[in-house]
Amino acid sequence: MQSNSSTQPIANSQYIDSRMQTDSSVNIFIGYSILIPMIVFVGFNFYKKYQAAVFCRQVAYLEKLWHLNIKKELEEK
C-alpha cells in the first residue's frame, strides 16, 4: 500500500503541473484581453481631452484677434 501511495502523488502532480501551466496561460490571455482595451479607451479619452484643449486655445486666440481688429476698425472711423 505504501508503494501505491508514493507513486500516486507523482502522477497527480504531473497532471496538476500541466493544468496549472494551462491555467496560467489562460489567465495571462484573459488579463491582456481586459487590459489592452482599457489602455486603448483611456488613451482615446486623453487624446479627445487634448484635442478639446487645443481647440479652446485656438478659439481664444482667434477671439483675441477679432477683438483687436474691431478696436482697430473703430479707431480708423
HELIX and SHEET records of a PDB file:
HELIX    1   1 GLN A    2  GLU A   76  1                                  75    
END                                                                             
